[in-house]
């Protein structure tokens, strides 16, 4: 008996160095953490004035249903942006905890746009153009108001990662120059990916 126990202990010790940090992995598996993505939409019209804050300001989306959720990714889509002077349009998203991510500012120049669908996603390939015509598509947050033109000091959507997704998200739309106005015809959509606690089941998985 004693010999058999020793052999088992030795085998475990030999396996452990290969899987560095394996105790953490095991702990996660026990609590049955899994990742899920949910989409939430507020399709209410947002009216953008010739200057100042849009109506409503902000527009709200109430997020719920993530069980002990921790955000791993947030994407946001603006559904139907029509504007005669896109350069004036500023978009900012805030989380239930009040963290801001600026999505768009100073982009698109003076070319009017009609009914664009713009998705903001940190994993997108490119930025919205600074001075040329905007087109529908998926972009990284794009801010050209900062003097360097890089948008560097502004946080990406990853600023939300690690926080609880449940609660009230807010989209602030603003027009910063008295030129021309516009609308966001069908509001906005949030796509949130988060790790969640699964239901603890009583059975154990045996490997091998």
Buried (B, 14 or more C-beta within 10 A) or exposed (E): EEEEEEEEEEEEEEEEEEEEEEEEEEEEEEEEBEEBEBEBBBEEBBEBBBBEBBEBBBBEBEBEEBEEBBBBBBBBBBBBBBBBBBBBBBBBBBBBEEEBBBBBBBBBBEBBBEEBBBBBBBEBEEBBBBEEEBEBEBBBBBBBBBEEEEBEEBEBBBBBBEBBBBBEBBBBBBBBEEBBBBBBBBBBBBBBBBBBBEEEEEEEEEEE
